[in-house]
Amino acid sequence: MLFAAGLIVVGSAGIQTSSALSASLFASYGALGTSALRMALAAAILLVAVRPSLRGRSRSEWGGIVVYGVAMAAMNISLYNAIQRLPLGIAVTLEFLGPCAVALLASRRIKEGACAVLSLAGVALISAGPGGYFDLWGYVAALCAAAFFGLYTLFAAKVGKAGSGLDGLALSVAAGGLLTLPFAAVHAPQVSLPHWGLLALAAVVGVAIPYSVDTIAGRITSARVIGTLFAIDPAMGALIGFLLLGEMISWTVLAGIAVVALAGALLVWASGDSGIEVPEPPGEGCAGTEGTIPAATPASHSTPAVDPSEG
């Protein structure tokens, strides 16, 4: 359990660090351009490392892989647009509402509803409390990221259960990379060598490492435990935002982030009690476990995360 928790912390730190590194390039290439360039590099790295097979896949499996990749790309672009306007910790916290909503809709019990109300109270502290932070378009982008994160969680389960494992994930990232390739191509000639190095680092730290550690964690503990541990992402986003981007947020906002993370953890754990199967993190699908949601992707366990921060 402690080893699995350590792995999840490493993965979360990688995803949020990747988002922070990428944020430093927004001034040069914009959120969309940076996201597209990072996605293209992540796809290339995973395709070379995993060498996925294109044969023997059903039409349904290919459909899941493509939709998973599209959701991944859209989630990452939305999150990066949010990070452009909001502190990293706040953007990641709002994005975290997506998988929480999936778990809530899957369960529909009173105690899960109470967790949802608690998470909304946390959002209220973040946006409207003393020292709160609100930017309309930043919130719109973050909530779009949350919606795509919810879709991402559903297809993470589908791709994982199809037995695709890392092959399926590599192909999904490639699908997302193809979708955003036109935006990457526009900026590619302008990218300096140091910036290519930074983008490659963001792709490895935010994609390759988090997926690997999530897979290992999925083999040594349950999906429900891992889904609960993923609630660390909002706090990790706030910490990395402070350390790498110098983002200062009030104690009230920090309290709101903690409330949302706690509510999400309780919601995921309670959903496991209901006997209702909800989607598992992508690494766990590879490991063959079942039963909870992924919380923060690579961009944010997003691609930054692919989290992931996000991701």
C-alpha positions as a Markdown table, in Angstrom:
| # | Residue | x | y | z |
|---|---|---|---|---|
| 1 | Met | 0.0 | 0.0 | 0.0 |
| 2 | Leu | 2.8 | 2.5 | 1.0 |
| 3 | Phe | 4.8 | 1.5 | -2.1 |
| 4 | Ala | 1.8 | 2.0 | -4.3 |
| 5 | Ala | 1.1 | 5.4 | -2.7 |
| 6 | Gly | 4.7 | 6.4 | -3.4 |
| 7 | Leu | 4.3 | 5.4 | -7.0 |
| 8 | Ile | 1.1 | 7.5 | -7.3 |
| 9 | Val | 2.9 | 10.5 | -5.8 |
| 10 | Val | 5.8 | 10.1 | -8.3 |
| 11 | Gly | 3.3 | 10.0 | -11.2 |
| 12 | Ser | 1.3 | 12.9 | -9.9 |
| 13 | Ala | 4.4 | 15.0 | -9.4 |
| 14 | Gly | 5.5 | 14.1 | -13.0 |
| 15 | Ile | 2.2 | 15.2 | -14.5 |
| 16 | Gln | 2.0 | 18.5 | -12.7 |
| 17 | Thr | 5.7 | 19.2 | -13.3 |
| 18 | Ser | 5.0 | 18.6 | -17.0 |
| 19 | Ser | 2.1 | 21.1 | -17.0 |
| 20 | Ala | 4.3 | 23.7 | -15.3 |
| 21 | Leu | 7.2 | 23.1 | -17.8 |
| 22 | Ser | 4.7 | 23.5 | -20.7 |
| 23 | Ala | 3.2 | 26.6 | -19.2 |
| 24 | Ser | 6.6 | 28.3 | -19.6 |
| 25 | Leu | 6.2 | 27.9 | -23.4 |
| 26 | Phe | 2.7 | 29.5 | -23.7 |
| 27 | Ala | 4.1 | 32.9 | -24.4 |
| 28 | Ser | 6.0 | 31.5 | -27.4 |
| 29 | Tyr | 3.5 | 29.0 | -28.9 |
| 30 | Gly | 0.2 | 29.6 | -27.1 |
| 31 | Ala | -1.6 | 27.0 | -25.1 |
| 32 | Leu | -2.9 | 25.2 | -28.2 |
| 33 | Gly | 0.4 | 25.1 | -29.9 |
| 34 | Thr | 2.3 | 23.9 | -26.8 |
| 35 | Ser | -0.3 | 21.2 | -26.2 |
| 36 | Ala | -0.1 | 20.0 | -29.8 |
| 37 | Leu | 3.7 | 19.9 | -29.8 |
| 38 | Arg | 3.9 | 18.0 | -26.6 |
| 39 | Met | 1.2 | 15.6 | -27.7 |
| 40 | Ala | 3.1 | 14.9 | -31.0 |
| 41 | Leu | 6.3 | 14.2 | -29.1 |
| 42 | Ala | 4.6 | 12.0 | -26.5 |
| 43 | Ala | 3.0 | 10.0 | -29.4 |
| 44 | Ala | 6.4 | 9.6 | -31.1 |
| 45 | Ile | 8.1 | 8.5 | -27.8 |
| 46 | Leu | 5.4 | 6.0 | -26.9 |
| 47 | Leu | 5.2 | 4.5 | -30.4 |
| 48 | Val | 8.9 | 3.9 | -30.4 |
| 49 | Ala | 9.0 | 2.6 | -26.9 |
| 50 | Val | 5.9 | 0.4 | -27.0 |
| 51 | Arg | 5.8 | -0.5 | -30.8 |
| 52 | Pro | 2.1 | -1.3 | -30.7 |
| 53 | Ser | 0.6 | -3.8 | -33.1 |
| 54 | Leu | -2.0 | -2.6 | -35.6 |
| 55 | Arg | -3.3 | -6.0 | -36.4 |
| 56 | Gly | -6.0 | -8.1 | -34.7 |
| 57 | Arg | -8.1 | -5.3 | -33.4 |
| 58 | Ser | -11.9 | -5.2 | -33.7 |
| 59 | Arg | -13.8 | -2.2 | -35.1 |
| 60 | Ser | -15.1 | -1.6 | -31.6 |
| 61 | Glu | -11.6 | -1.6 | -30.1 |
| 62 | Trp | -10.4 | 0.8 | -32.7 |
| 63 | Gly | -13.3 | 3.1 | -31.9 |
| 64 | Gly | -12.5 | 3.1 | -28.2 |
| 65 | Ile | -8.8 | 3.8 | -28.9 |
| 66 | Val | -9.7 | 6.8 | -31.2 |
| 67 | Val | -12.3 | 8.3 | -28.9 |
| 68 | Tyr | -9.9 | 7.8 | -26.0 |
| 69 | Gly | -7.2 | 9.7 | -27.9 |
| 70 | Val | -9.6 | 12.5 | -28.9 |
| 71 | Ala | -10.8 | 13.0 | -25.3 |
| 72 | Met | -7.1 | 13.0 | -24.2 |
| 73 | Ala | -6.2 | 15.7 | -26.7 |
| 74 | Ala | -9.2 | 17.8 | -26.0 |
| 75 | Met | -8.7 | 17.5 | -22.2 |
| 76 | Asn | -5.1 | 18.5 | -22.5 |
| 77 | Ile | -5.9 | 21.6 | -24.7 |
| 78 | Ser | -8.7 | 22.7 | -22.4 |
| 79 | Leu | -6.5 | 22.3 | -19.3 |
| 80 | Tyr | -3.6 | 24.2 | -20.9 |
| 81 | Asn | -6.0 | 27.1 | -21.7 |
| 82 | Ala | -7.2 | 27.0 | -18.1 |
| 83 | Ile | -3.6 | 27.1 | -16.8 |
| 84 | Gln | -3.0 | 30.2 | -19.0 |
| 85 | Arg | -5.6 | 32.0 | -16.9 |
| 86 | Leu | -5.7 | 30.3 | -13.6 |
| 87 | Pro | -3.1 | 29.0 | -11.1 |
| 88 | Leu | -2.1 | 25.4 | -11.8 |
| 89 | Gly | -3.6 | 24.1 | -8.5 |
| 90 | Ile | -7.0 | 25.7 | -9.2 |
| 91 | Ala | -7.1 | 24.5 | -12.8 |
| 92 | Val | -6.3 | 20.9 | -11.8 |
| 93 | Thr | -8.8 | 21.0 | -9.0 |
| 94 | Leu | -11.6 | 22.1 | -11.3 |
| 95 | Glu | -10.6 | 19.4 | -13.8 |
| 96 | Phe | -10.7 | 16.8 | -11.1 |
| 97 | Leu | -14.5 | 17.4 | -10.9 |
| 98 | Gly | -14.9 | 15.4 | -14.2 |
| 99 | Pro | -14.1 | 12.0 | -12.9 |
| 100 | Cys | -15.9 | 12.8 | -9.7 |
| 101 | Ala | -19.0 | 13.4 | -11.7 |
| 102 | Val | -18.6 | 10.1 | -13.5 |
| 103 | Ala | -18.4 | 8.3 | -10.1 |
| 104 | Leu | -21.4 | 10.2 | -8.8 |
| 105 | Leu | -23.6 | 9.4 | -11.9 |
| 106 | Ala | -22.5 | 5.7 | -11.7 |
| 107 | Ser | -23.6 | 5.5 | -8.0 |
| 108 | Arg | -26.5 | 7.9 | -7.4 |
| 109 | Arg | -26.6 | 7.3 | -3.6 |
| 110 | Ile | -27.1 | 9.8 | -0.8 |
| 111 | Lys | -23.6 | 9.6 | 0.6 |
| 112 | Glu | -22.1 | 10.1 | -2.9 |
| 113 | Gly | -24.4 | 13.1 | -3.3 |
| 114 | Ala | -23.1 | 14.5 | -0.1 |
| 115 | Cys | -19.6 | 14.2 | -1.4 |
| 116 | Ala | -20.6 | 16.1 | -4.5 |
| 117 | Val | -22.1 | 18.9 | -2.4 |
| 118 | Leu | -18.9 | 19.0 | -0.4 |
| 119 | Ser | -16.8 | 19.3 | -3.6 |
| 120 | Leu | -19.0 | 22.2 | -4.7 |
| 121 | Ala | -18.4 | 23.9 | -1.4 |
| 122 | Gly | -14.7 | 23.6 | -2.0 |
| 123 | Val | -15.1 | 25.2 | -5.5 |
| 124 | Ala | -17.1 | 28.0 | -3.8 |
| 125 | Leu | -14.2 | 28.6 | -1.4 |
| 126 | Ile | -11.8 | 28.7 | -4.3 |
| 127 | Ser | -13.8 | 31.1 | -6.4 |
| 128 | Ala | -15.9 | 33.3 | -4.1 |
| 129 | Gly | -14.2 | 33.0 | -0.6 |
| 130 | Pro | -11.9 | 35.5 | 0.9 |
| 131 | Gly | -8.9 | 35.7 | -1.4 |
| 132 | Gly | -10.7 | 33.6 | -3.9 |
| 133 | Tyr | -9.8 | 33.5 | -7.6 |
| 134 | Phe | -12.2 | 33.6 | -10.4 |
| 135 | Asp | -11.6 | 34.1 | -14.2 |
| 136 | Leu | -14.7 | 33.4 | -16.4 |
| 137 | Trp | -12.8 | 32.0 | -19.4 |
| 138 | Gly | -10.3 | 30.2 | -17.2 |
| 139 | Tyr | -13.2 | 28.4 | -15.4 |
| 140 | Val | -14.9 | 27.6 | -18.7 |
| 141 | Ala | -11.7 | 26.0 | -20.0 |
| 142 | Ala | -11.1 | 24.1 | -16.8 |
| 143 | Leu | -14.7 | 22.8 | -16.7 |
| 144 | Cys | -14.3 | 21.8 | -20.4 |
| 145 | Ala | -11.2 | 19.9 | -19.3 |
| 146 | Ala | -13.3 | 18.3 | -16.6 |
| 147 | Ala | -16.0 | 17.2 | -19.1 |
| 148 | Phe | -13.4 | 15.7 | -21.4 |
| 149 | Phe | -11.7 | 14.1 | -18.3 |
| 150 | Gly | -15.0 | 12.4 | -17.6 |
| 151 | Leu | -15.2 | 11.0 | -21.1 |
| 152 | Tyr | -11.5 | 10.0 | -20.8 |
| 153 | Thr | -12.2 | 8.0 | -17.7 |
| 154 | Leu | -15.0 | 6.0 | -19.5 |
| 155 | Phe | -12.9 | 5.1 | -22.5 |
| 156 | Ala | -9.8 | 4.4 | -20.3 |
| 157 | Ala | -11.9 | 1.5 | -18.9 |
| 158 | Lys | -13.0 | 0.4 | -22.4 |
| 159 | Val | -9.4 | 0.4 | -23.8 |
| 160 | Gly | -8.1 | -1.3 | -20.7 |
| 161 | Lys | -10.6 | -4.1 | -20.7 |
| 162 | Ala | -10.1 | -4.7 | -24.4 |
| 163 | Gly | -6.8 | -6.1 | -23.5 |
| 164 | Ser | -4.9 | -3.4 | -25.4 |
| 165 | Gly | -2.7 | -2.4 | -22.4 |
| 166 | Leu | 0.1 | -0.1 | -23.3 |
| 167 | Asp | -0.4 | -0.8 | -27.0 |
| 168 | Gly | -3.8 | 0.7 | -26.8 |
| 169 | Leu | -2.6 | 3.7 | -24.8 |
| 170 | Ala | 0.2 | 4.3 | -27.3 |
| 171 | Leu | -2.2 | 4.2 | -30.2 |
| 172 | Ser | -4.6 | 6.5 | -28.4 |
| 173 | Val | -1.9 | 9.1 | -27.8 |
| 174 | Ala | -1.0 | 8.8 | -31.5 |
| 175 | Ala | -4.7 | 9.4 | -32.4 |
| 176 | Gly | -4.7 | 12.5 | -30.2 |
| 177 | Gly | -1.4 | 13.6 | -31.8 |
| 178 | Leu | -2.8 | 13.2 | -35.3 |
| 179 | Leu | -5.8 | 15.3 | -34.3 |
| 180 | Thr | -3.7 | 18.2 | -33.1 |
| 181 | Leu | -0.8 | 17.7 | -35.6 |
| 182 | Pro | -1.9 | 20.7 | -37.8 |
| 183 | Phe | -1.5 | 23.0 | -34.8 |
| 184 | Ala | 1.9 | 21.4 | -34.0 |
| 185 | Ala | 3.0 | 21.7 | -37.6 |
| 186 | Val | 2.3 | 25.5 | -37.7 |
| 187 | His | 4.7 | 26.1 | -34.8 |
| 188 | Ala | 7.3 | 23.3 | -35.3 |
| 189 | Pro | 9.6 | 25.5 | -37.6 |
| 190 | Gln | 9.7 | 28.2 | -34.9 |
| 191 | Val | 10.7 | 25.9 | -32.1 |
| 192 | Ser | 14.2 | 26.4 | -30.9 |
| 193 | Leu | 16.5 | 23.5 | -29.9 |
| 194 | Pro | 16.2 | 24.3 | -26.1 |
| 195 | His | 12.4 | 24.4 | -26.4 |
| 196 | Trp | 12.4 | 21.0 | -28.2 |
| 197 | Gly | 14.3 | 19.7 | -25.2 |
| 198 | Leu | 11.9 | 21.2 | -22.8 |
| 199 | Leu | 8.9 | 19.8 | -24.7 |
| 200 | Ala | 10.5 | 16.3 | -24.9 |
| 201 | Leu | 11.2 | 16.5 | -21.1 |
| 202 | Ala | 7.5 | 17.5 | -20.5 |
| 203 | Ala | 6.4 | 14.5 | -22.7 |
| 204 | Val | 8.5 | 12.0 | -20.8 |
| 205 | Val | 7.8 | 13.4 | -17.4 |
| 206 | Gly | 4.1 | 13.9 | -18.0 |
| 207 | Val | 3.4 | 10.7 | -20.1 |
| 208 | Ala | 6.0 | 7.9 | -20.1 |
| 209 | Ile | 6.8 | 8.0 | -16.4 |
| 210 | Pro | 3.2 | 8.4 | -15.0 |
| 211 | Tyr | 1.8 | 5.6 | -17.2 |
| 212 | Ser | 4.6 | 3.3 | -16.1 |
| 213 | Val | 4.3 | 3.9 | -12.4 |
| 214 | Asp | 0.5 | 3.7 | -12.6 |
| 215 | Thr | 0.8 | 0.3 | -14.3 |
| 216 | Ile | 3.1 | -0.9 | -11.6 |
| 217 | Ala | 0.8 | 0.4 | -8.9 |
| 218 | Gly | -2.1 | -1.3 | -10.5 |
| 219 | Arg | -0.4 | -4.6 | -10.2 |
| 220 | Ile | 0.3 | -4.4 | -6.5 |
| 221 | Thr | -3.0 | -2.8 | -5.1 |
| 222 | Ser | -6.6 | -2.4 | -6.0 |
| 223 | Ala | -8.0 | 0.1 | -8.5 |
| 224 | Arg | -10.2 | 1.5 | -5.8 |
| 225 | Val | -7.2 | 2.4 | -3.7 |
| 226 | Ile | -5.4 | 3.9 | -6.6 |
| 227 | Gly | -8.4 | 6.0 | -7.6 |
| 228 | Thr | -8.6 | 7.3 | -4.1 |
| 229 | Leu | -4.9 | 8.1 | -4.0 |
| 230 | Phe | -5.3 | 10.1 | -7.3 |
| 231 | Ala | -7.1 | 12.7 | -5.2 |
| 232 | Ile | -3.6 | 14.0 | -4.4 |
| 233 | Asp | -3.5 | 15.7 | -7.8 |
| 234 | Pro | -5.1 | 19.1 | -6.8 |
| 235 | Ala | -2.7 | 19.5 | -3.9 |
| 236 | Met | 0.2 | 18.5 | -6.0 |
| 237 | Gly | -0.9 | 21.0 | -8.7 |
| 238 | Ala | -0.9 | 23.8 | -6.0 |
| 239 | Leu | 2.5 | 22.7 | -4.7 |
| 240 | Ile | 4.2 | 22.5 | -8.2 |
| 241 | Gly | 2.6 | 25.7 | -9.2 |
| 242 | Phe | 4.2 | 27.4 | -6.2 |
| 243 | Leu | 7.6 | 25.8 | -6.6 |
| 244 | Leu | 8.0 | 26.1 | -10.4 |
| 245 | Leu | 5.8 | 28.9 | -11.4 |
| 246 | Gly | 5.9 | 31.1 | -8.3 |
| 247 | Glu | 2.1 | 31.0 | -8.0 |
| 248 | Met | 0.8 | 32.4 | -4.6 |
| 249 | Ile | -2.7 | 31.4 | -3.6 |
| 250 | Ser | -4.5 | 32.3 | -0.4 |
| 251 | Trp | -5.1 | 29.9 | 2.6 |
| 252 | Thr | -8.8 | 30.0 | 1.7 |
| 253 | Val | -8.2 | 28.8 | -1.8 |
| 254 | Leu | -5.8 | 26.1 | -0.4 |
| 255 | Ala | -8.6 | 25.0 | 1.9 |
| 256 | Gly | -11.0 | 24.8 | -1.0 |
| 257 | Ile | -8.5 | 22.7 | -2.9 |
| 258 | Ala | -8.2 | 20.4 | 0.1 |
| 259 | Val | -12.0 | 20.1 | 0.4 |
| 260 | Val | -12.4 | 19.2 | -3.3 |
| 261 | Ala | -9.6 | 16.6 | -3.1 |
| 262 | Leu | -11.1 | 15.1 | 0.1 |
| 263 | Ala | -14.6 | 15.0 | -1.4 |
| 264 | Gly | -13.2 | 13.3 | -4.5 |
| 265 | Ala | -11.3 | 10.7 | -2.5 |
| 266 | Leu | -14.4 | 9.9 | -0.4 |
| 267 | Leu | -16.6 | 9.8 | -3.5 |
| 268 | Val | -14.3 | 7.3 | -5.2 |
| 269 | Trp | -14.0 | 5.1 | -2.1 |
| 270 | Ala | -17.7 | 5.2 | -1.5 |
| 271 | Ser | -18.4 | 4.3 | -5.1 |
| 272 | Gly | -16.4 | 1.1 | -4.5 |
| 273 | Asp | -18.7 | 0.2 | -1.7 |
| 274 | Ser | -21.7 | 0.4 | -4.0 |
| 275 | Gly | -20.7 | -2.6 | -6.1 |
| 276 | Ile | -21.1 | -0.4 | -9.2 |
| 277 | Glu | -18.2 | -0.7 | -11.6 |
| 278 | Val | -16.8 | 2.7 | -12.6 |
| 279 | Pro | -13.8 | 3.2 | -14.9 |
| 280 | Glu | -10.3 | 2.5 | -13.7 |
| 281 | Pro | -7.1 | 4.4 | -14.3 |
| 282 | Pro | -5.4 | 3.6 | -17.5 |
| 283 | Gly | -2.4 | 2.0 | -15.9 |
| 284 | Glu | -4.8 | -0.3 | -14.0 |
| 285 | Gly | -6.5 | -1.4 | -17.1 |
| 286 | Cys | -3.2 | -2.6 | -18.4 |
| 287 | Ala | -2.7 | -4.5 | -15.1 |
| 288 | Gly | -6.0 | -6.1 | -15.3 |
| 289 | Thr | -7.6 | -4.7 | -12.2 |
| 290 | Glu | -11.1 | -3.1 | -12.1 |
| 291 | Gly | -13.3 | -0.8 | -10.1 |
| 292 | Thr | -12.6 | 2.9 | -9.9 |
| 293 | Ile | -12.0 | 6.1 | -11.8 |
| 294 | Pro | -8.7 | 7.6 | -12.9 |
| 295 | Ala | -8.3 | 10.9 | -11.3 |
| 296 | Ala | -6.0 | 13.2 | -13.1 |
| 297 | Thr | -4.3 | 12.0 | -16.2 |
| 298 | Pro | -1.3 | 12.0 | -17.8 |
| 299 | Ala | -2.1 | 15.9 | -18.8 |
| 300 | Ser | -3.1 | 15.9 | -15.8 |
| 301 | His | -2.7 | 11.3 | -15.3 |
| 302 | Ser | -3.0 | 13.9 | -18.3 |
| 303 | Thr | -1.3 | 13.5 | -20.9 |
| 304 | Pro | -0.7 | 15.9 | -18.4 |
| 305 | Ala | -0.7 | 15.1 | -18.0 |
| 306 | Val | -1.8 | 12.0 | -21.0 |
| 307 | Asp | -1.9 | 13.7 | -15.4 |
| 308 | Pro | -2.6 | 13.3 | -17.6 |
| 309 | Ser | -1.8 | 18.2 | -15.0 |
| 310 | Glu | -2.1 | 17.6 | -16.6 |
| 311 | Gly | -1.9 | 16.9 | -18.5 |
